Amino acid sequence: MKNPKELILPLLVVVTLTVVATWILYNFLGKFIFYEKLHRGGVETNAVLLDKGIFRNGRLFKTSVTSASNDHRFVVAFATEEGVTGKCTISVSKRTYDVISKRDELLISYLPEDPAQCTIPNSFELNRYLVITVLAVAVFLLLLAAGFVLYIYKSFKKPSSRHLVPLTNNLDLPGDGLTCPKCGSGMTEGYLPAVGGVSWRDRDDPVGIPTMLTGLPGTTFWLKRPKLHAYHCESCHIITFRYGSQ
């Protein structure tokens, strides 16, 4: 590889996609498992609000003045199917937090195998679908990252001596190639992978706005990138290439 810097951007994309997807999985996979268990075997019952507050720095602070950005929590008590008193903490919206007071009753859904895990049923299904959607986005990002890895591998895999990179066109020069018009040395044969098209202007033409639609014939692409046959003099920084078809 002559220019390792070409790897920086695609690798940055792969790392970013992977980090974002991992963060989503780390934060939402546990919630998905919890909601799935509630969906399959959750038990609904009435509970009594024992205490409420906003959760901050690992503690519950009792207050009536809150904002929508706060983590509002309810501490409730209820009787399980086995007749045992259960107790759990629920995250609620600010609206629910403001409406329900201590000692009020509310409907909850809990896990029979772990009564300490519960939620409010009227928001349960919506939250479940939201978590599933977020996890689907994480899976898509991981697949996208894997696709980028495959694309990087194919793009930077060195071709064998028997199977060189197929060129879009050929200069069809007699002899052993070109000599540099400046120093007269032999030029190295290769190709130019056109990206957004190569635009040409005469000396008396304005710059304009070069786009893929204004590039020279055979230098723009939508699916298959053109590989333009060229010769390069590295010492003089001169490249001679052919554009267009054969």
Order of alpha helices (4+ residues) and beta strands (2+ residues): alpha-beta-beta-beta-beta-alpha-beta-beta-alpha-beta-beta-beta
